[in-house]
Amino acid sequence: MEMGLLITEPNAFQRLFEDFRHAAFKLEVRRSYGLPSEDEPFQTFLAGGDPGIEWLRSWLDLMQAETSKGKRVERVRVIDEPPSDYLRFEISVTPHNLAVGEDIRYLERDRAAELTLPQYDFWLFDSQVVAFLHFTDDDRFMGFSTTDDPAEVLKHCQWRDAAWTRAARFSELPATVTAAG
């Protein structure tokens, strides 16, 4: 995979979503994500409490703003059964993502392996730019890098299509996956 320089400036990541014109797609393959804004809500969730959604508000507002312009934001989350604690946490707030216009679907990890999907997360913007997400060994988000190399973009478009056409909608997930655990 060809990647550019690591970008760590937070507003640069947000600009990717403000600047795309038609469609953004994310493949999520990680079992855990370490984002400082999610640390406390995740711990509340694990303790059986309700973390609310204020910690997610800026993302939801951004997605609402962009999808209201007619843009598509799609994700495929690769999941295990049973899902990891973090994926259960993500699943618990998915209805809020869907309410602001995101379309999030789910693909079993075994099926993702059969499709030879990559073992890393990426965003694909307008089938023209790939943004690679970088994490430390302990799952902390470090930043992202991008490429517009046509061969890399084509490969990621093919992975997007393979994942998207085989992924289940949130409403189709079995109760064993959506249960709080």
C-alpha positions, 0 to 999 in steps of 0.5 A: 500500500502506498501512503503519504506523510502522517497527518496528525492535525485534527482539523485536517481529518475533518476537512476530508469530510467537508471537502468530499463531494459525493461519497465517503466509505470506511472499512473498519477491521479493528477490534478496538479503537483508542480515541481519547474522546471515547475513553470515559464513555467506553469505561461507562459502557463497560461498567453497565452505565449509559455513556450518553452521546455528548462525546459523539456530538461533534461527529454526529453534527458533522455527519448531519451537515454533510449528509444533508447536502446529499452526500453519502457516508457508508461504513462496513464494520468487520465483526466477530461473534461475539463482538469485542467489547469495543465493537459492542460499544460501537453497535450501541451507538449505531442508531445515532449514526444512522439517524444523521444519515450514515449507512453502517453495515456489518461483515463477519470477520471470516467472510472478510478473510474470504474476500481477502479484504485488507487488515487495516482501516481506510476511508475512500473519498469520491473514489479518488482519494484513500485515507489510511488510518494509523494506530499504535500497537495499543490501538491509539489513533495516531493520524492518517495519510492519503494517496490518490495513486490510481492503482491504489484507489482502484484496489480500494474501490474494489475492496469497498465494492466487495465488502459493501455488497456482502455486508448486512444492514444494522437491522439484520444483525442477529440479537447475539451481536446487538445484545449489550453483553 
